[in-house]
Amino acid sequence: MGSRRRRGKAAASYFAGYKTHIGIYPVPRGTAAFNKMLSAYRTGKGTLQFALDRPMPYALVSKIVKARIKENAAKAAAKGQKRK
């Protein structure tokens, strides 16, 4: 399973190709508008599947990765606050 890291930090997202789809993991929890964008695709607990017979929604993938980067940064900041 491949992953995408940012500046050597924790992976923002993971992806894998299967026989009928490409999966992205984990999918961040978002606003109602974000969830509406995801509703056009098959989802599971923390996963999103893009069928191979449909165009890849690169703009959506970009939004997912950016949201995960923000989530990771917030977690790191909260962890840093606990240590002080």
Secondary structure as UniProt FT lines:
FT   STRAND          2..4
FT   TURN            7..8
FT   STRAND          13..17
FT   STRAND          21..25
FT   HELIX           32..38
FT   TURN            39..40
FT   STRAND          42..44
FT   TURN            45..46
FT   STRAND          47..51
FT   TURN            52..53
FT   HELIX           58..83
//
